[in-house]
Amino acid sequence: MAAPEHPACRLDDVVHQRVRLGILAVLGQADQADFTYLRRSLALTDGNLSRHLGVLEQSGYVEITKTFEGRKPRTWVRATREGRAALAAEVAALRELIGFYEEVT
Amino acid sequence: MAAPEHPACRLDDVVHQRVRLGILAVLGQADQADFTYLRRSLALTDGNLSRHLGVLEQSGYVEITKTFEGRKPRTWVRATREGRAALAAEVAALRELIGFYEEVT
């Protein structure tokens, strides 16, 4: 039985994982976001957000900058060019996967 | 900083995980598919497909039936009503997430 390559084969776990996809999607809408905003937007714990930001940073998909506003530390996160490209590829694969699905429903 | 609930919060790991999303998407297009077809369509190893089918079966999202054609065993997989509903919810969340993304690009 011949089978064409399915768009699911083009999904990359680094970007596709639920929390990381959420982070990149938020960063795709804003130039940068701070840690607290990401944590609240995605309803995450500090530890969970930190862990997934670490994976994205190690893959070169986000840059993390720590600043001080007065004495208050603030952590800023920005998607790199590679991160934006990875999100675009994920969205393209998802659009194709959803398109397949919608043809039959 | 107020933040609306992000659609990523509605993604469920059981369905969202890359391989399992692929399996449910294939089953969303066909009434049922056999093990070999799924394995080839999604470019998986036997072990990887078996493991993820097990997760979906335990969640009640697929039904697995073993038949014989002559002496050749054949394993059929079918999405349950719950599996189809879970895929529909995933697709709705993804569509919203992608929609957010497309507004700004």
N, CA and C atoms of all chains as a GROMACS GRO file, in nm:
protein
  630
    1MET      N    1   0.086  -0.118   0.000
    1MET     CA    2   0.000   0.000   0.000
    1MET      C    3   0.090   0.124   0.000
    2ALA      N    4   0.086   0.203  -0.105
    2ALA     CA    5   0.172   0.322  -0.111
    2ALA      C    6   0.114   0.432  -0.022
    3ALA      N    7   0.200   0.506   0.043
    3ALA     CA    8   0.154   0.613   0.131
    3ALA      C    9   0.239   0.737   0.106
    4PRO      N   10   0.178   0.852   0.079
    4PRO     CA   11   0.256   0.974   0.061
    4PRO      C   12   0.312   1.019   0.196
    5GLU      N   13   0.419   1.097   0.193
    5GLU     CA   14   0.475   1.148   0.319
    5GLU      C   15   0.368   1.234   0.390
    6HIS      N   16   0.346   1.202   0.514
    6HIS     CA   17   0.244   1.273   0.589
    6HIS      C   18   0.304   1.400   0.652
    7PRO      N   19   0.229   1.511   0.656
    7PRO     CA   20   0.286   1.634   0.716
    7PRO      C   21   0.331   1.614   0.860
    8ALA      N   22   0.274   1.517   0.930
    8ALA     CA   23   0.319   1.492   1.069
    8ALA      C   24   0.468   1.456   1.073
    9CYS      N   25   0.521   1.404   0.962
    9CYS     CA   26   0.664   1.369   0.958
    9CYS      C   27   0.752   1.494   0.962
   10ARG      N   28   0.695   1.609   0.931
   10ARG     CA   29   0.776   1.732   0.930
   10ARG      C   30   0.765   1.810   1.061
   11LEU      N   31   0.690   1.756   1.157
   11LEU     CA   32   0.682   1.823   1.287
   11LEU      C   33   0.808   1.791   1.367
   12ASP      N   34   0.865   1.894   1.429
   12ASP     CA   35   0.989   1.880   1.505
   12ASP      C   36   0.955   1.895   1.654
   13ASP      N   37   0.992   1.792   1.732
   13ASP     CA   38   0.955   1.793   1.873
   13ASP      C   39   1.001   1.918   1.948
   14VAL      N   40   1.114   1.974   1.908
   14VAL     CA   41   1.164   2.093   1.980
   14VAL      C   42   1.060   2.205   1.974
   15VAL      N   43   0.999   2.221   1.858
   15VAL     CA   44   0.901   2.330   1.838
   15VAL      C   45   0.759   2.282   1.864
   16HIS      N   46   0.732   2.154   1.833
   16HIS     CA   47   0.593   2.107   1.839
   16HIS      C   48   0.543   2.087   1.981
   17GLN      N   49   0.634   2.053   2.073
   17GLN     CA   50   0.591   2.025   2.211
   17GLN      C   51   0.500   2.140   2.258
   18ARG      N   52   0.392   2.105   2.324
   18ARG     CA   53   0.283   2.196   2.359
   18ARG      C   54   0.329   2.328   2.421
   19VAL      N   55   0.411   2.320   2.525
   19VAL     CA   56   0.453   2.442   2.596
   19VAL      C   57   0.545   2.526   2.506
   20ARG      N   58   0.637   2.458   2.436
   20ARG     CA   59   0.732   2.533   2.353
   20ARG      C   60   0.662   2.596   2.233
   21LEU      N   61   0.562   2.528   2.177
   21LEU     CA   62   0.484   2.587   2.069
   21LEU      C   63   0.410   2.712   2.120
   22GLY      N   64   0.358   2.703   2.242
   22GLY     CA   65   0.292   2.819   2.302
   22GLY      C   66   0.388   2.936   2.319
   23ILE      N   67   0.508   2.908   2.371
   23ILE     CA   68   0.608   3.014   2.391
   23ILE      C   69   0.642   3.081   2.258
   24LEU      N   70   0.671   3.000   2.156
   24LEU     CA   71   0.709   3.058   2.026
   24LEU      C   72   0.592   3.134   1.963
   25ALA      N   73   0.470   3.085   1.985
   25ALA     CA   74   0.354   3.155   1.929
   25ALA      C   75   0.337   3.292   1.995
   26VAL      N   76   0.354   3.297   2.128
   26VAL     CA   77   0.345   3.427   2.197
   26VAL      C   78   0.455   3.520   2.146
   27LEU      N   79   0.576   3.467   2.134
   27LEU     CA   80   0.689   3.549   2.087
   27LEU      C   81   0.674   3.587   1.940
   28GLY      N   82   0.597   3.509   1.866
   28GLY     CA   83   0.572   3.543   1.726
   28GLY      C   84   0.479   3.663   1.712
   29GLN      N   85   0.407   3.693   1.820
   29GLN     CA   86   0.315   3.808   1.816
   29GLN      C   87   0.377   3.934   1.873
   30ALA      N   88   0.478   3.918   1.961
   30ALA     CA   89   0.539   4.034   2.026
   30ALA      C   90   0.687   4.034   1.993
   31ASP      N   91   0.749   4.150   1.995
   31ASP     CA   92   0.892   4.157   1.970
   31ASP      C   93   0.965   4.080   2.079
   32GLN      N   94   0.925   4.102   2.203
   32GLN     CA   95   0.979   4.024   2.314
   32GLN      C   96   0.874   4.018   2.424
   33ALA      N   97   0.890   3.925   2.515
   33ALA     CA   98   0.795   3.910   2.626
   33ALA      C   99   0.876   3.882   2.752
   34ASP      N  100   0.826   3.926   2.866
   34ASP     CA  101   0.901   3.894   2.987
   34ASP      C  102   0.851   3.762   3.045
   35PHE      N  103   0.934   3.708   3.135
   35PHE     CA  104   0.909   3.576   3.192
   35PHE      C  105   0.769   3.567   3.254
   36THR      N  106   0.731   3.671   3.329
   36THR     CA  107   0.603   3.669   3.399
   36THR      C  108   0.485   3.667   3.301
   37TYR      N  109   0.499   3.745   3.194
   37TYR     CA  110   0.393   3.748   3.094
   37TYR      C  111   0.376   3.610   3.029
   38LEU      N  112   0.488   3.548   2.993
   38LEU     CA  113   0.483   3.414   2.933
   38LEU      C  114   0.420   3.315   3.030
   39ARG      N  115   0.464   3.322   3.155
   39ARG     CA  116   0.415   3.227   3.255
   39ARG      C  117   0.264   3.239   3.272
   40ARG      N  118   0.216   3.364   3.278
   40ARG     CA  119   0.071   3.385   3.296
   40ARG      C  120  -0.007   3.351   3.170
   41SER      N  121   0.044   3.393   3.055
   41SER     CA  122  -0.028   3.367   2.929
   41SER      C  123  -0.051   3.219   2.908
   42LEU      N  124   0.051   3.140   2.942
   42LEU     CA  125   0.048   2.997   2.911
   42LEU      C  126   0.012   2.914   3.034
   43ALA      N  127  -0.021   2.982   3.144
   43ALA     CA  128  -0.064   2.913   3.267
   43ALA      C  129   0.037   2.807   3.311
   44LEU      N  130   0.164   2.849   3.323
   44LEU     CA  131   0.271   2.756   3.358
   44LEU      C  132   0.325   2.786   3.497
   45THR      N  133   0.396   2.688   3.553
   45THR     CA  134   0.474   2.715   3.674
   45THR      C  135   0.609   2.773   3.631
   46ASP      N  136   0.676   2.838   3.726
   46ASP     CA  137   0.811   2.891   3.699
   46ASP      C  138   0.903   2.781   3.646
   47GLY      N  139   0.899   2.665   3.714
   47GLY     CA  140   0.992   2.557   3.679
   47GLY      C  141   0.967   2.504   3.539
   48ASN      N  142   0.840   2.488   3.505
   48ASN     CA  143   0.805   2.435   3.374
   48ASN      C  144   0.846   2.533   3.264
   49LEU      N  145   0.816   2.661   3.284
   49LEU     CA  146   0.855   2.760   3.183
   49LEU      C  147   1.008   2.764   3.168
   50SER      N  148   1.079   2.763   3.282
   50SER     CA  149   1.227   2.768   3.277
   50SER      C  150   1.283   2.652   3.199
   51ARG      N  151   1.228   2.533   3.225
   51ARG     CA  152   1.279   2.414   3.160
   51ARG      C  153   1.262   2.423   3.008
   52HIS      N  154   1.144   2.465   2.965
   52HIS     CA  155   1.118   2.470   2.821
   52HIS      C  156   1.193   2.586   2.755
   53LEU      N  157   1.211   2.698   2.827
   53LEU     CA  158   1.293   2.807   2.772
   53LEU      C  159   1.436   2.759   2.753
   54GLY      N  160   1.483   2.675   2.846
   54GLY     CA  161   1.618   2.620   2.835
   54GLY      C  162   1.635   2.538   2.708
   55VAL      N  163   1.534   2.455   2.677
   55VAL     CA  164   1.540   2.373   2.555
   55VAL      C  165   1.543   2.464   2.431
   56LEU      N  166   1.458   2.565   2.431
   56LEU     CA  167   1.452   2.656   2.316
   56LEU      C  168   1.582   2.736   2.302
   57GLU      N  169   1.640   2.777   2.415
   57GLU     CA  170   1.765   2.854   2.412
   57GLU      C  171   1.878   2.766   2.359
   58GLN      N  172   1.883   2.642   2.406
   58GLN     CA  173   1.989   2.550   2.361
   58GLN      C  174   1.979   2.522   2.212
   59SER      N  175   1.857   2.526   2.157
   59SER     CA  176   1.839   2.504   2.013
   59SER      C  177   1.862   2.633   1.933
   60GLY      N  178   1.889   2.742   2.004
   60GLY     CA  179   1.914   2.869   1.935
   60GLY      C  180   1.786   2.938   1.890
   61TYR      N  181   1.672   2.898   1.947
   61TYR     CA  182   1.544   2.954   1.902
   61TYR      C  183   1.499   3.075   1.982
   62VAL      N  184   1.552   3.093   2.102
   62VAL     CA  185   1.520   3.214   2.179
   62VAL      C  186   1.649   3.269   2.241
   63GLU      N  187   1.645   3.400   2.268
   63GLU     CA  188   1.753   3.466   2.343
   63GLU      C  189   1.693   3.519   2.472
   64ILE      N  190   1.765   3.500   2.580
   64ILE     CA  191   1.715   3.540   2.712
   64ILE      C  192   1.807   3.646   2.768
   65THR      N  193   1.748   3.758   2.812
   65THR     CA  194   1.825   3.869   2.866
   65THR      C  195   1.773   3.905   3.003
   66LYS      N  196   1.862   3.922   3.099
   66LYS     CA  197   1.818   3.961   3.234
   66LYS      C  198   1.851   4.108   3.255
   67THR      N  199   1.751   4.184   3.299
   67THR     CA  200   1.771   4.327   3.324
   67THR      C  201   1.726   4.358   3.466
   68PHE      N  202   1.756   4.478   3.511
   68PHE     CA  203   1.703   4.527   3.638
   68PHE      C  204   1.623   4.653   3.612
   69GLU      N  205   1.504   4.658   3.673
   69GLU     CA  206   1.430   4.784   3.673
   69GLU      C  207   1.432   4.830   3.817
   70GLY      N  208   1.518   4.927   3.847
   70GLY     CA  209   1.546   4.961   3.987
   70GLY      C  210   1.614   4.840   4.048
   71ARG      N  211   1.554   4.785   4.155
   71ARG     CA  212   1.615   4.666   4.214
   71ARG      C  213   1.543   4.539   4.172
   72LYS      N  214   1.444   4.554   4.085
   72LYS     CA  215   1.362   4.439   4.046
   72LYS      C  216   1.419   4.370   3.922
   73PRO      N  217   1.458   4.244   3.933
   73PRO     CA  218   1.510   4.175   3.815
   73PRO      C  219   1.396   4.142   3.717
   74ARG      N  220   1.429   4.146   3.590
   74ARG     CA  221   1.328   4.113   3.488
   74ARG      C  222   1.396   4.032   3.379
   75THR      N  223   1.330   3.925   3.338
   75THR     CA  224   1.388   3.835   3.237
   75THR      C  225   1.310   3.852   3.108
   76TRP      N  226   1.380   3.892   3.004
   76TRP     CA  227   1.316   3.912   2.873
   76TRP      C  228   1.350   3.797   2.779
   77VAL      N  229   1.253   3.758   2.700
   77VAL     CA  230   1.272   3.649   2.605
   77VAL      C  231   1.235   3.700   2.467
   78ARG      N  232   1.319   3.668   2.370
   78ARG     CA  233   1.295   3.712   2.233
   78ARG      C  234   1.323   3.593   2.141
   79ALA      N  235   1.241   3.575   2.038
   79ALA     CA  236   1.267   3.468   1.940
   79ALA      C  237   1.380   3.514   1.848
   80THR      N  238   1.472   3.423   1.818
   80THR     CA  239   1.578   3.453   1.721
   80THR      C  240   1.522   3.435   1.579
   81ARG      N  241   1.603   3.471   1.480
   81ARG     CA  242   1.561   3.447   1.342
   81ARG      C  243   1.536   3.297   1.319
   82GLU      N  244   1.623   3.213   1.376
   82GLU     CA  245   1.607   3.068   1.362
   82GLU      C  246   1.477   3.021   1.430
   83GLY      N  247   1.445   3.082   1.543
   83GLY     CA  248   1.322   3.047   1.613
   83GLY      C  249   1.198   3.083   1.531
   84ARG      N  250   1.204   3.199   1.467
   84ARG     CA  251   1.090   3.240   1.384
   84ARG      C  252   1.076   3.149   1.262
   85ALA      N  253   1.190   3.109   1.206
   85ALA     CA  254   1.185   3.018   1.090
   85ALA      C  255   1.130   2.881   1.133
   86ALA      N  256   1.171   2.834   1.251
   86ALA     CA  257   1.122   2.704   1.299
   86ALA      C  258   0.972   2.710   1.325
   87LEU      N  259   0.924   2.821   1.379
   87LEU     CA  260   0.779   2.836   1.401
   87LEU      C  261   0.705   2.839   1.267
   88ALA      N  262   0.763   2.910   1.169
   88ALA     CA  263   0.698   2.917   1.037
   88ALA      C  264   0.687   2.778   0.975
   89ALA      N  265   0.793   2.695   0.989
   89ALA     CA  266   0.791   2.559   0.933
   89ALA      C  267   0.686   2.474   1.005
   90GLU      N  268   0.678   2.490   1.137
   90GLU     CA  269   0.578   2.416   1.215
   90GLU      C  270   0.436   2.456   1.172
   91VAL      N  271   0.414   2.586   1.157
   91VAL     CA  272   0.280   2.633   1.118
   91VAL      C  273   0.245   2.580   0.979
   92ALA      N  274   0.342   2.578   0.888
   92ALA     CA  275   0.316   2.527   0.753
   92ALA      C  276   0.276   2.379   0.758
   93ALA      N  277   0.349   2.300   0.839
   93ALA     CA  278   0.316   2.157   0.850
   93ALA      C  279   0.180   2.138   0.915
   94LEU      N  280   0.151   2.216   1.018
   94LEU     CA  281   0.021   2.205   1.086
   94LEU      C  282  -0.092   2.246   0.992
   95ARG      N  283  -0.068   2.350   0.913
   95ARG     CA  284  -0.174   2.395   0.821
   95ARG      C  285  -0.205   2.284   0.721
   96GLU      N  286  -0.100   2.217   0.675
   96GLU     CA  287  -0.121   2.107   0.580
   96GLU      C  288  -0.194   1.991   0.649
   97LEU      N  289  -0.153   1.961   0.772
   97LEU     CA  290  -0.215   1.851   0.845
   97LEU      C  291  -0.363   1.880   0.871
   98ILE      N  292  -0.393   2.003   0.910
   98ILE     CA  293  -0.532   2.042   0.935
   98ILE      C  294  -0.611   2.044   0.805
   99GLY      N  295  -0.544   2.083   0.697
   99GLY     CA  296  -0.610   2.087   0.566
   99GLY      C  297  -0.654   1.948   0.522
  100PHE      N  298  -0.563   1.852   0.537
  100PHE     CA  299  -0.595   1.712   0.513
  100PHE      C  300  -0.722   1.674   0.589
  101TYR      N  301  -0.719   1.709   0.718
  101TYR     CA  302  -0.827   1.671   0.808
  101TYR      C  303  -0.959   1.733   0.763
  102GLU      N  304  -0.953   1.861   0.724
  102GLU     CA  305  -1.077   1.930   0.692
  102GLU      C  306  -1.140   1.884   0.562
  103GLU      N  307  -1.057   1.827   0.472
  103GLU     CA  308  -1.112   1.776   0.346
  103GLU      C  309  -1.217   1.667   0.369
  104VAL      N  310  -1.202   1.596   0.480
  104VAL     CA  311  -1.287   1.478   0.500
  104VAL      C  312  -1.395   1.498   0.606
  105THR      N  313  -1.401   1.617   0.668
  105THR     CA  314  -1.502   1.637   0.774
  105THR      C  315  -1.604   1.740   0.732
  106MET      N  316   0.040   4.284   3.404
  106MET     CA  317   0.011   4.271   3.262
  106MET      C  318  -0.096   4.161   3.244
  107ALA      N  319  -0.214   4.196   3.199
  107ALA     CA  320  -0.319   4.095   3.182
  107ALA      C  321  -0.292   4.015   3.055
  108ALA      N  322  -0.324   3.887   3.059
  108ALA     CA  323  -0.302   3.802   2.942
  108ALA      C  324  -0.423   3.711   2.922
  109PRO      N  325  -0.481   3.710   2.801
  109PRO     CA  326  -0.593   3.620   2.776
  109PRO      C  327  -0.545   3.475   2.773
  110GLU      N  328  -0.636   3.380   2.795
  110GLU     CA  329  -0.596   3.238   2.786
  110GLU      C  330  -0.548   3.208   2.643
  111HIS      N  331  -0.432   3.152   2.636
  111HIS     CA  332  -0.374   3.122   2.505
  111HIS      C  333  -0.426   2.985   2.456
  112PRO      N  334  -0.451   2.971   2.324
  112PRO     CA  335  -0.500   2.841   2.275
  112PRO      C  336  -0.404   2.726   2.305
  113ALA      N  337  -0.275   2.755   2.325
  113ALA     CA  338  -0.180   2.648   2.359
  113ALA      C  339  -0.219   2.579   2.489
  114CYS      N  340  -0.294   2.651   2.575
  114CYS     CA  341  -0.337   2.591   2.703
  114CYS      C  342  -0.440   2.480   2.681
  115ARG      N  343  -0.500   2.478   2.565
  115ARG     CA  344  -0.603   2.376   2.539
  115ARG      C  345  -0.548   2.255   2.464
  116LEU      N  346  -0.418   2.256   2.436
  116LEU     CA  347  -0.358   2.140   2.371
  116LEU      C  348  -0.335   2.032   2.475
  117ASP      N  349  -0.371   1.908   2.440
  117ASP     CA  350  -0.359   1.794   2.531
  117ASP      C  351  -0.245   1.704   2.480
  118ASP      N  352  -0.149   1.679   2.568
  118ASP     CA  353  -0.030   1.603   2.525
  118ASP      C  354  -0.065   1.467   2.465
  119VAL      N  355  -0.173   1.404   2.514
  119VAL     CA  356  -0.207   1.272   2.461
  119VAL      C  357  -0.232   1.280   2.310
  120VAL      N  358  -0.299   1.386   2.267
  120VAL     CA  359  -0.332   1.401   2.125
  120VAL      C  360  -0.228   1.485   2.051
  121HIS      N  361  -0.168   1.582   2.122
  121HIS     CA  362  -0.079   1.677   2.053
  121HIS      C  363   0.056   1.617   2.016
  122GLN      N  364   0.102   1.522   2.096
  122GLN     CA  365   0.234   1.464   2.068
  122GLN      C  366   0.244   1.426   1.919
  123ARG      N  367   0.356   1.459   1.859
  123ARG     CA  368   0.376   1.451   1.715
  123ARG      C  369   0.329   1.320   1.650
  124VAL      N  370   0.374   1.207   1.702
  124VAL     CA  371   0.339   1.078   1.643
  124VAL      C  372   0.190   1.049   1.661
  125ARG      N  373   0.139   1.075   1.782
  125ARG     CA  374  -0.002   1.046   1.808
  125ARG      C  375  -0.094   1.136   1.726
  126LEU      N  376  -0.054   1.263   1.707
  126LEU     CA  377  -0.133   1.352   1.622
  126LEU      C  378  -0.134   1.298   1.479
  127GLY      N  379  -0.021   1.248   1.433
  127GLY     CA  380  -0.015   1.188   1.300
  127GLY      C  381  -0.107   1.068   1.288
  128ILE      N  382  -0.103   0.979   1.388
  128ILE     CA  383  -0.189   0.859   1.386
  128ILE      C  384  -0.336   0.900   1.378
  129LEU      N  385  -0.377   0.992   1.465
  129LEU     CA  386  -0.518   1.031   1.467
  129LEU      C  387  -0.558   1.104   1.339
  130ALA      N  388  -0.464   1.180   1.282
  130ALA     CA  389  -0.495   1.250   1.155
  130ALA      C  390  -0.516   1.148   1.043
  131VAL      N  391  -0.430   1.046   1.036
  131VAL     CA  392  -0.448   0.941   0.934
  131VAL      C  393  -0.583   0.871   0.955
  132LEU      N  394  -0.612   0.838   1.082
  132LEU     CA  395  -0.739   0.768   1.111
  132LEU      C  396  -0.860   0.859   1.090
  133GLY      N  397  -0.838   0.989   1.095
  133GLY     CA  398  -0.946   1.084   1.068
  133GLY      C  399  -0.985   1.086   0.920
  134GLN      N  400  -0.894   1.038   0.836
  134GLN     CA  401  -0.921   1.037   0.692
  134GLN      C  402  -0.976   0.904   0.645
  135ALA      N  403  -0.945   0.797   0.719
  135ALA     CA  404  -0.989   0.664   0.677
  135ALA      C  405  -1.075   0.604   0.788
  136ASP      N  406  -1.162   0.514   0.752
  136ASP     CA  407  -1.243   0.447   0.854
  136ASP      C  408  -1.153   0.369   0.948
  137GLN      N  409  -1.058   0.296   0.889
  137GLN     CA  410  -0.958   0.226   0.970
  137GLN      C  411  -0.832   0.212   0.887
  138ALA      N  412  -0.722   0.186   0.953
  138ALA     CA  413  -0.596   0.168   0.882
  138ALA      C  414  -0.524   0.051   0.946
  139ASP      N  415  -0.443  -0.020   0.867
  139ASP     CA  416  -0.369  -0.130   0.930
  139ASP      C  417  -0.233  -0.080   0.978
  140PHE      N  418  -0.173  -0.160   1.064
  140PHE     CA  419  -0.048  -0.123   1.131
  140PHE      C  420   0.060  -0.085   1.030
  141THR      N  421   0.072  -0.164   0.923
  141THR     CA  422   0.178  -0.140   0.824
  141THR      C  423   0.156  -0.008   0.752
  142TYR      N  424   0.031   0.022   0.720
  142TYR     CA  425   0.001   0.148   0.652
  142TYR      C  426   0.037   0.267   0.741
  143LEU      N  427  -0.001   0.258   0.868
  143LEU     CA  428   0.032   0.367   0.963
  143LEU      C  429   0.184   0.383   0.975
  144ARG      N  430   0.252   0.269   0.989
  144ARG     CA  431   0.397   0.273   1.007
  144ARG      C  432   0.465   0.339   0.887
  145ARG      N  433   0.420   0.304   0.768
  145ARG     CA  434   0.482   0.361   0.648
  145ARG      C  435   0.443   0.507   0.629
  146SER      N  436   0.315   0.537   0.648
  146SER     CA  437   0.268   0.675   0.626
  146SER      C  438   0.344   0.772   0.714
  147LEU      N  439   0.369   0.728   0.838
  147LEU     CA  440   0.427   0.819   0.935
  147LEU      C  441   0.578   0.795   0.954
  148ALA      N  442   0.634   0.705   0.872
  148ALA     CA  443   0.778   0.678   0.874
  148ALA      C  444   0.826   0.643   1.015
  149LEU      N  445   0.759   0.544   1.077
  149LEU     CA  446   0.790   0.505   1.215
  149LEU      C  447   0.852   0.366   1.220
  150THR      N  448   0.917   0.336   1.330
  150THR     CA  449   0.956   0.197   1.356
  150THR      C  450   0.836   0.124   1.417
  151ASP      N  451   0.840  -0.010   1.412
  151ASP     CA  452   0.735  -0.090   1.476
  151ASP      C  453   0.719  -0.053   1.623
  152GLY      N  454   0.834  -0.042   1.692
  152GLY     CA  455   0.830  -0.018   1.836
  152GLY      C  456   0.770   0.117   1.871
  153ASN      N  457   0.807   0.217   1.793
  153ASN     CA  458   0.758   0.353   1.818
  153ASN      C  459   0.607   0.359   1.794
  154LEU      N  460   0.562   0.301   1.682
  154LEU     CA  461   0.418   0.301   1.653
  154LEU      C  462   0.343   0.224   1.762
  155SER      N  463   0.394   0.108   1.801
  155SER     CA  464   0.327   0.028   1.905
  155SER      C  465   0.312   0.106   2.035
  156ARG      N  466   0.420   0.173   2.073
  156ARG     CA  467   0.418   0.248   2.198
  156ARG      C  468   0.309   0.357   2.196
  157HIS      N  469   0.305   0.431   2.086
  157HIS     CA  470   0.208   0.542   2.080
  157HIS      C  471   0.066   0.491   2.062
  158LEU      N  472   0.048   0.379   1.990
  158LEU     CA  473  -0.086   0.319   1.981
  158LEU      C  474  -0.133   0.276   2.120
  159GLY      N  475  -0.038   0.226   2.200
  159GLY     CA  476  -0.073   0.185   2.336
  159GLY      C  477  -0.126   0.302   2.419
  160VAL      N  478  -0.061   0.418   2.406
  160VAL     CA  479  -0.105   0.537   2.479
  160VAL      C  480  -0.246   0.576   2.433
  161LEU      N  481  -0.267   0.575   2.301
  161LEU     CA  482  -0.399   0.614   2.248
  161LEU      C  483  -0.506   0.514   2.288
  162GLU      N  484  -0.471   0.386   2.290
  162GLU     CA  485  -0.568   0.283   2.328
  162GLU      C  486  -0.605   0.297   2.477
  163GLN      N  487  -0.505   0.321   2.558
  163GLN     CA  488  -0.530   0.338   2.703
  163GLN      C  489  -0.618   0.459   2.731
  164SER      N  490  -0.610   0.561   2.647
  164SER     CA  491  -0.694   0.680   2.664
  164SER      C  492  -0.831   0.661   2.602
  165GLY      N  493  -0.852   0.547   2.538
  165GLY     CA  494  -0.982   0.519   2.477
  165GLY      C  495  -1.001   0.588   2.342
  166TYR      N  496  -0.889   0.631   2.280
  166TYR     CA  497  -0.899   0.707   2.155
  166TYR      C  498  -0.890   0.619   2.030
  167VAL      N  499  -0.835   0.499   2.044
  167VAL     CA  500  -0.834   0.405   1.931
  167VAL      C  501  -0.874   0.265   1.979
  168GLU      N  502  -0.924   0.187   1.883
  168GLU     CA  503  -0.952   0.045   1.906
  168GLU      C  504  -0.864  -0.035   1.813
  169ILE      N  505  -0.804  -0.139   1.868
  169ILE     CA  506  -0.711  -0.221   1.790
  169ILE      C  507  -0.768  -0.362   1.777
  170THR      N  508  -0.773  -0.411   1.653
  170THR     CA  509  -0.829  -0.544   1.627
  170THR      C  510  -0.728  -0.626   1.550
  171LYS      N  511  -0.705  -0.751   1.594
  171LYS     CA  512  -0.612  -0.838   1.522
  171LYS      C  513  -0.692  -0.940   1.442
  172THR      N  514  -0.661  -0.950   1.314
  172THR     CA  515  -0.730  -1.046   1.228
  172THR      C  516  -0.626  -1.133   1.159
  173PHE      N  517  -0.672  -1.237   1.093
  173PHE     CA  518  -0.586  -1.318   1.009
  173PHE      C  519  -0.641  -1.316   0.868
  174GLU      N  520  -0.551  -1.295   0.770
  174GLU     CA  521  -0.588  -1.315   0.630
  174GLU      C  522  -0.511  -1.436   0.584
  175GLY      N  523  -0.578  -1.551   0.576
  175GLY     CA  524  -0.506  -1.678   0.559
  175GLY      C  525  -0.426  -1.700   0.686
  176ARG      N  526  -0.295  -1.715   0.670
  176ARG     CA  527  -0.212  -1.733   0.790
  176ARG      C  528  -0.142  -1.603   0.829
  177LYS      N  529  -0.171  -1.495   0.755
  177LYS     CA  530  -0.099  -1.370   0.779
  177LYS      C  531  -0.176  -1.284   0.879
  178PRO      N  532  -0.114  -1.252   0.992
  178PRO     CA  533  -0.183  -1.167   1.090
  178PRO      C  534  -0.188  -1.022   1.041
  179ARG      N  535  -0.294  -0.954   1.075
  179ARG     CA  536  -0.306  -0.814   1.035
  179ARG      C  537  -0.369  -0.738   1.151
  180THR      N  538  -0.312  -0.622   1.182
  180THR     CA  539  -0.360  -0.542   1.295
  180THR      C  540  -0.429  -0.418   1.241
  181TRP      N  541  -0.556  -0.405   1.276
  181TRP     CA  542  -0.635  -0.290   1.230
  181TRP      C  543  -0.652  -0.190   1.343
  182VAL      N  544  -0.647  -0.063   1.308
  182VAL     CA  545  -0.663   0.043   1.407
  182VAL      C  546  -0.775   0.136   1.360
  183ARG      N  547  -0.862   0.170   1.453
  183ARG     CA  548  -0.976   0.256   1.421
  183ARG      C  549  -0.988   0.361   1.532
  184ALA      N  550  -1.018   0.486   1.497
  184ALA     CA  551  -1.041   0.589   1.599
  184ALA      C  552  -1.179   0.569   1.659
  185THR      N  553  -1.188   0.581   1.791
  185THR     CA  554  -1.319   0.575   1.857
  185THR      C  555  -1.389   0.711   1.844
  186ARG      N  556  -1.513   0.717   1.888
  186ARG     CA  557  -1.583   0.846   1.890
  186ARG      C  558  -1.506   0.947   1.976
  187GLU      N  559  -1.454   0.900   2.091
  187GLU     CA  560  -1.377   0.987   2.180
  187GLU      C  561  -1.248   1.035   2.111
  188GLY      N  562  -1.188   0.946   2.033
  188GLY     CA  563  -1.066   0.983   1.961
  188GLY      C  564  -1.094   1.089   1.856
  189ARG      N  565  -1.206   1.074   1.788
  189ARG     CA  566  -1.242   1.175   1.686
  189ARG      C  567  -1.273   1.309   1.751
  190ALA      N  568  -1.339   1.305   1.867
  190ALA     CA  569  -1.370   1.430   1.939
  190ALA      C  570  -1.241   1.497   1.988
  191ALA      N  571  -1.146   1.415   2.036
  191ALA     CA  572  -1.019   1.471   2.084
  191ALA      C  573  -0.941   1.534   1.970
  192LEU      N  574  -0.944   1.469   1.853
  192LEU     CA  575  -0.876   1.527   1.737
  192LEU      C  576  -0.944   1.658   1.695
  193ALA      N  577  -1.076   1.660   1.698
  193ALA     CA  578  -1.148   1.782   1.660
  193ALA      C  579  -1.112   1.898   1.755
  194ALA      N  580  -1.100   1.868   1.886
  194ALA     CA  581  -1.065   1.973   1.983
  194ALA      C  582  -0.922   2.022   1.959
  195GLU      N  583  -0.833   1.928   1.928
  195GLU     CA  584  -0.693   1.965   1.897
  195GLU      C  585  -0.688   2.054   1.772
  196VAL      N  586  -0.760   2.015   1.669
  196VAL     CA  587  -0.758   2.092   1.545
  196VAL      C  588  -0.816   2.232   1.569
  197ALA      N  589  -0.921   2.241   1.652
  197ALA     CA  590  -0.980   2.372   1.682
  197ALA      C  591  -0.878   2.462   1.754
  198ALA      N  592  -0.805   2.404   1.852
  198ALA     CA  593  -0.705   2.483   1.925
  198ALA      C  594  -0.590   2.523   1.832
  199LEU      N  595  -0.548   2.430   1.747
  199LEU     CA  596  -0.438   2.461   1.653
  199LEU      C  597  -0.481   2.570   1.555
  200ARG      N  598  -0.606   2.560   1.509
  200ARG     CA  599  -0.653   2.659   1.412
  200ARG      C  600  -0.651   2.799   1.476
  201GLU      N  601  -0.691   2.804   1.603
  201GLU     CA  602  -0.689   2.934   1.673
  201GLU      C  603  -0.546   2.982   1.691
  202LEU      N  604  -0.458   2.889   1.729
  202LEU     CA  605  -0.318   2.926   1.751
  202LEU      C  606  -0.253   2.976   1.621
  203ILE      N  607  -0.281   2.907   1.513
  203ILE     CA  608  -0.226   2.947   1.383
  203ILE      C  609  -0.289   3.079   1.339
  204GLY      N  610  -0.416   3.098   1.370
  204GLY     CA  611  -0.484   3.222   1.334
  204GLY      C  612  -0.421   3.341   1.402
  205PHE      N  613  -0.393   3.327   1.533
  205PHE     CA  614  -0.319   3.429   1.607
  205PHE      C  615  -0.192   3.464   1.533
  206TYR      N  616  -0.120   3.357   1.497
  206TYR     CA  617   0.011   3.373   1.436
  206TYR      C  618   0.001   3.447   1.303
  207GLU      N  619  -0.102   3.410   1.225
  207GLU     CA  620  -0.112   3.468   1.091
  207GLU      C  621  -0.155   3.613   1.093
  208GLU      N  622  -0.222   3.655   1.201
  208GLU     CA  623  -0.262   3.796   1.208
  208GLU      C  624  -0.142   3.891   1.205
  209VAL      N  625  -0.028   3.841   1.253
  209VAL     CA  626   0.086   3.932   1.271
  209VAL      C  627   0.197   3.910   1.168
  210THR      N  628   0.179   3.814   1.075
  210THR     CA  629   0.288   3.790   0.979
  210THR      C  630   0.243   3.826   0.838
   0.00000   0.00000   0.00000
